[in-house]
């Protein structure tokens, strides 16, 4: 299939810039993938669209404050850094005279800690290996040095503190929530709570699993009260979620690896649901990718797993676990739209998108939702 097969016209004013006033007040389009029938509702009524015995699976990853704003040293020019992935290097303490040292070599242990990260940095042309930066706010200061340049604007950067505060704590204190590039406004204090699911537990994502943003404690209680079960996986969403499909033939597209964990208890719940003929409803494309990356043995047992996945789900994929999907509305020609088309059928999903546009549904991360069963 070609990338042009997944194009559609989206009015720019339908790209949500802010969340709904109340999480569960977001609109919900329920699509029956067999008949093509569509029902308009709200997320608050989600339990009415599911049935007792369904197993709803959510992604409990937590977005961390990965966007750092600072300045170059010594010029003072503005610098922006988006932390992507902590590298597997040991944290070390730094020497007390570290800032006077000509290199980053650690000789004598003192106050402070250091971490190495893969990051996107701006302005890229000025941030060559050896460039130093500083990020600070109030009494928190975080230093950095570019160690290496890579493709597509990526850098290896070492971050360190010169106090007893760890790098992780400093990033949490002074970092900003990394709103998606199509939200054309600075992040606000409220985004720290709203760009996070109510069940977020495991920090590690640079983007939210946005289908889960619509849930409230009340919706979760209502699901439980209807006999609808819930289980969790963890998949840390990387910046690759925004990676455009740059190839004409979509089966040549490659998805960046993302780390995920499916526990033994969740695998057991999946096994039981499948063997009893109950539906597994994935909340979001990230949950879907984690579930469809699992091994199901010939006896129908789902195996727990911890690792990374590069699974690219597009039309032609055979779904082995997921039987229902709650998701937001996605970009034209995006890999996420292709995943939904694989589950629903390309023509049917594009028809549903035309319906959503006609009814003024809001698109993307802070937008409305679609339930496909």
C-alpha positions in Angstrom: 0.0 0.0 0.0 1.1 3.6 -0.6 1.3 6.5 1.8 -1.2 8.4 -0.2 -3.8 5.7 0.6 -3.9 7.2 4.2 -4.3 10.8 3.4 -7.4 13.0 4.3 -8.2 16.7 4.5 -8.2 17.9 8.1 -9.2 21.5 8.9 -6.5 23.0 11.1 -9.0 24.4 13.5 -9.9 20.8 14.6 -6.4 20.2 15.9 -6.9 20.5 19.7 -4.7 23.0 21.4 -6.1 22.4 24.9 -7.8 19.5 26.7 -11.5 19.3 27.3 -12.7 21.1 30.4 -13.3 17.7 32.0 -11.4 14.6 30.9 -14.5 12.4 30.4 -16.4 15.2 28.7 -14.4 14.5 25.5 -16.6 13.2 22.7 -16.6 9.6 21.8 -17.3 8.1 18.4 -18.2 4.4 18.7 -17.6 2.5 15.4 -18.8 -1.0 14.8 -16.1 -2.4 12.5 -18.3 -5.1 11.0 -21.4 -3.1 10.1 -19.7 0.4 9.9 -22.5 1.9 12.1 -21.4 4.9 14.2 -22.8 6.2 17.5 -21.9 9.7 19.0 -21.4 9.8 22.7 -18.9 11.0 25.4 -16.2 9.1 27.2 -18.2 9.4 30.4 -20.6 6.9 28.7 -17.8 4.5 27.8 -19.2 1.7 30.1 -22.4 1.8 28.2 -20.5 0.8 25.0 -18.7 -2.2 26.6 -20.0 -5.3 28.2 -19.4 -7.3 31.4 -16.4 -9.6 31.1 -14.4 -7.3 28.7 -10.8 -6.8 29.8 -9.7 -3.2 29.3 -5.9 -2.9 29.1 -4.2 0.5 29.8 -0.6 1.8 29.5 0.5 3.0 32.9 3.7 4.8 31.6 4.3 8.3 33.0 5.5 11.3 31.0 8.6 12.9 32.5 9.5 16.6 32.2 11.9 16.0 29.4 12.0 19.4 27.8 14.8 21.6 29.2 15.2 25.4 28.4 18.5 27.0 29.1 21.5 28.8 27.7 24.9 28.2 26.2 28.0 28.8 28.2 29.6 31.3 28.0 27.7 33.1 25.2 24.3 33.0 26.9 22.4 32.1 23.7 19.1 30.3 24.2 19.2 26.4 24.1 16.4 23.9 24.0 17.0 20.2 24.9 14.5 17.3 24.6 15.7 14.3 26.5 14.9 11.1 24.6 16.6 8.2 26.3 18.9 7.7 29.3 22.0 5.8 28.2 23.1 2.7 30.1 26.0 4.4 31.9 26.5 4.4 35.6 25.7 7.5 37.6 28.8 8.9 39.2 29.6 11.6 41.7 31.6 14.5 40.4 34.7 16.2 41.9 34.2 19.3 44.0 36.4 21.3 41.6 34.6 19.9 38.6 33.6 23.3 37.0 37.3 24.3 37.0 38.4 21.1 35.3 39.2 21.1 31.6 37.5 17.8 30.9 34.7 15.6 32.3 37.1 13.0 33.6 36.2 12.1 37.2 39.2 11.8 39.5 38.1 12.5 43.0 34.5 11.9 44.2 32.6 14.8 45.6 29.1 16.4 45.6 26.9 16.0 42.5 25.9 13.3 40.0 26.1 12.7 36.3 24.0 11.0 33.6 24.4 10.6 29.8 21.3 11.0 27.6 20.3 10.9 23.9 18.6 14.2 23.2 17.3 16.5 20.5 18.9 20.0 20.8 18.4 23.4 19.3 20.1 25.3 17.8 21.8 22.3 16.3 24.3 24.0 14.1 26.0 25.7 17.2 25.9 22.7 19.6 28.9 20.7 18.5 30.8 18.2 20.7 32.4 20.2 23.6 29.6 22.8 23.7 28.5 23.5 27.3 25.0 24.5 28.4 23.2 25.3 31.7 19.6 24.9 32.6 18.4 26.6 35.8 15.4 27.9 37.6 15.3 29.3 41.1 17.9 27.4 43.2 18.1 24.4 40.8 20.9 24.3 38.3 21.7 21.5 35.8 24.9 21.6 33.7 25.5 19.9 30.4 28.1 19.2 27.7 27.5 17.8 24.2 29.6 14.7 23.8 28.6 13.6 20.2 26.5 14.6 17.2 24.2 12.1 15.4 21.7 12.1 12.5 18.4 14.1 12.5 19.6 16.6 15.1 20.3 14.1 17.9 23.1 14.5 20.4 24.7 12.6 23.2 24.8 14.9 26.2 26.2 14.5 29.7 24.2 16.2 32.4 25.4 16.9 35.9 24.6 18.7 39.1 27.0 20.5 41.4 24.9 20.0 44.6 23.5 16.9 46.4 20.5 17.0 44.1 20.4 14.1 41.6 20.1 14.8 37.8 16.7 13.0 37.9 15.4 15.3 40.7 16.8 18.4 38.9 15.0 17.4 35.6 11.8 16.9 37.5 12.1 20.3 39.1 13.0 22.5 36.2 11.9 20.5 33.2 8.8 21.2 31.1 6.1 18.8 29.9 7.0 18.0 26.2 3.8 18.9 24.5 3.5 17.5 20.9 4.9 19.7 18.1 1.4 20.4 16.7 0.3 22.1 19.9 1.3 25.7 19.1 1.6 27.1 22.5 4.0 27.0 25.4 3.3 24.4 28.1 1.4 25.6 31.2 1.5 24.5 34.8 -1.8 22.6 34.2 -0.2 20.5 31.5 1.8 18.7 34.2 -1.5 17.1 35.4 -3.6 17.0 32.2 -0.9 15.6 29.9 -0.8 12.6 32.2 -3.2 9.7 32.7 -4.8 9.3 36.1 -3.2 5.9 36.4 0.3 6.9 35.3 2.9 5.0 37.4 6.2 4.3 35.6 8.1 7.3 34.5 9.8 7.1 31.1 7.7 8.6 28.3 8.3 11.7 26.2 4.7 11.7 25.0 1.5 10.6 26.7 -0.5 7.5 25.7 -3.2 9.9 24.8 -6.3 7.6 24.6 -5.9 7.2 28.4 -6.1 10.9 29.0 -9.9 10.7 28.9 -10.2 8.4 31.9 -11.3 9.7 35.4 -11.5 7.9 38.6 -15.3 7.9 38.2 -15.1 6.3 34.7 -12.7 3.6 36.1 -15.1 2.9 39.0 -18.1 2.7 36.6 -16.2 0.2 34.4 -15.5 -1.9 37.5 -19.1 -1.7 38.6 -20.3 -3.1 35.2 -18.1 -6.1 35.6 -15.4 -4.8 33.2 -11.9 -5.9 34.2 -8.8 -3.8 33.9 -5.1 -4.7 33.5 -2.0 -2.6 32.9 1.1 -2.8 30.6 4.0 -0.4 30.5 5.3 0.9 27.2 7.5 4.0 27.3 6.5 6.3 24.4 9.4 7.6 22.5 9.8 10.6 20.2 9.5 8.1 17.3 5.7 8.3 17.9 5.9 11.6 15.9 8.2 10.1 13.2 6.7 10.7 9.8 6.4 7.9 7.3 9.0 9.0 4.7 8.6 6.1 2.3 6.1 5.8 -0.5 5.4 2.1 0.1 4.4 1.8 3.7 5.7 -1.7 4.4 9.3 -0.2 4.1 8.6 2.1 7.1 10.6 1.3 10.3 9.3 2.1 13.8 11.8 3.2 16.4 12.2 0.7 19.3 10.2 1.4 22.5 10.7 -0.4 25.8 7.8 -2.3 27.3 6.9 -4.6 30.1 3.9 -7.0 30.4 3.8 -8.6 33.9 2.9 -12.2 34.7 -0.4 -11.0 36.3 -1.4 -9.1 33.1 -0.4 -12.1 30.9 -2.5 -14.4 33.1 -5.5 -12.0 32.8 -5.1 -11.9 29.0 -4.8 -15.7 28.8 -8.0 -16.1 30.9 -9.9 -13.6 28.9 -9.0 -15.2 25.6 -9.6 -18.7 26.7 -13.0 -17.7 28.0 -14.0 -15.9 24.8 -14.0 -12.4 26.5 -12.9 -9.3 24.6 -9.6 -7.6 25.1 -10.0 -3.8 24.7 -6.7 -1.9 24.2 -6.6 1.7 25.4 -4.4 3.3 22.8 -2.0 2.4 20.0 0.9 2.0 22.5 -1.0 -0.6 24.4 -1.9 -2.3 21.2 1.7 -2.5 20.1 2.7 -4.0 23.4 0.0 -6.6 23.4 0.5 -7.6 19.8 4.3 -8.0 20.5 3.6 -10.8 23.0 4.0 -14.5 22.4 0.9 -16.6 22.5 1.7 -20.3 22.6 -0.4 -23.0 20.7 -2.3 -23.7 23.9 -3.5 -20.1 24.0 -1.3 -19.0 26.9 0.0 -15.4 26.7 3.6 -15.1 28.0 4.8 -12.1 30.0 7.7 -10.1 28.5 10.1 -7.3 29.2 12.0 -5.9 26.2 11.6 -3.5 23.3 9.4 -3.6 20.3 9.8 -2.3 16.7 6.4 -3.8 15.6 4.9 -1.7 12.8 1.2 -2.6 12.6 -0.3 -1.7 9.2 -2.9 -3.3 7.0 -2.2 -7.0 6.6 -1.4 -7.5 10.3 -3.3 -10.4 12.0 -4.4 -9.3 15.4 -3.9 -12.2 18.0 -4.9 -10.5 21.2 -6.6 -7.1 20.7 -10.4 -7.3 19.9 -11.4 -3.7 20.6 -9.5 -0.4 20.6 -10.0 3.0 22.2 -7.9 5.6 20.5 -7.7 9.3 19.6 -7.9 10.7 16.0 -4.5 10.6 14.3 -2.5 12.6 11.7 -3.0 12.0 8.0 -0.4 9.5 6.6 0.9 8.6 10.1 1.9 5.2 11.3 -0.8 5.5 14.0 -3.5 5.9 11.4 -2.1 2.9 9.6 -2.4 0.8 12.8 -6.0 1.8 13.3 -6.7 1.1 9.6 -5.2 -2.4 10.1 -7.7 -3.0 12.9 -10.7 -1.5 11.2 -10.1 -1.5 7.4 -8.7 1.5 5.5 -11.9 2.5 3.8 -14.0 2.1 7.0 -11.6 4.2 9.1 -11.4 7.0 6.6 -15.2 7.0 6.4 -15.3 7.3 10.2 -12.8 10.2 10.1 -14.9 12.0 7.5 -17.9 11.6 9.9 -15.8 12.9 12.8 -14.7 16.0 10.8 -18.2 16.7 9.7 -19.3 16.6 13.4 -16.4 18.8 14.5 -14.5 16.3 16.6 -11.2 17.5 17.9 -8.1 15.7 16.7 -4.7 14.5 18.2 -3.4 14.4 21.7 -5.8 16.7 23.5 -8.7 15.8 21.1 -11.6 13.5 21.3 -11.8 9.7 21.2 -13.0 6.8 19.1 -14.0 3.3 20.3 -13.8 0.5 17.8 -15.3 -2.8 18.6 
